Amino acid sequence: MATRKSPTSAEKKPTTRKAPTKKAAAAVAVIEKKVPTYEEIAYLAEQFWNERGRPFGSPEVDWLRAEATLQAA
């Protein structure tokens, strides 16, 4: 049985990189989407709370609205 030798560095073919496809570029854009920080959400939630007249109860309403607003931006 014959043994197979691995090619030396001079015999190896150089590899080339392909340009990213549109689908891959879109995936990168999704990954790079900025995630709002806790402080950003809290600040905006407080602004919404102040606009509503500082009512008692349900701070989740303002928090979720702030979170959705920042994620949409």
Contacts in CASP RR format, 6 or more apart in sequence:
PFRMAT RR
TARGET T0000
AUTHOR 0000-0000-0000
METHOD contacts of the structure
MODEL  1
MATRKSPTSAEKKPTTRKAPTKKAAAAVAVIEKKVPTYEEIAYLAEQFWN
ERGRPFGSPEVDWLRAEATLQAA
20 28 0 8 1.000
35 71 0 8 1.000
36 67 0 8 1.000
36 70 0 8 1.000
36 71 0 8 1.000
40 70 0 8 1.000
41 63 0 8 1.000
41 66 0 8 1.000
41 67 0 8 1.000
41 70 0 8 1.000
42 63 0 8 1.000
42 66 0 8 1.000
44 66 0 8 1.000
44 69 0 8 1.000
44 70 0 8 1.000
45 59 0 8 1.000
45 62 0 8 1.000
45 63 0 8 1.000
45 65 0 8 1.000
45 66 0 8 1.000
45 67 0 8 1.000
46 62 0 8 1.000
47 66 0 8 1.000
48 62 0 8 1.000
48 65 0 8 1.000
48 66 0 8 1.000
49 55 0 8 1.000
49 59 0 8 1.000
49 62 0 8 1.000
52 62 0 8 1.000
END
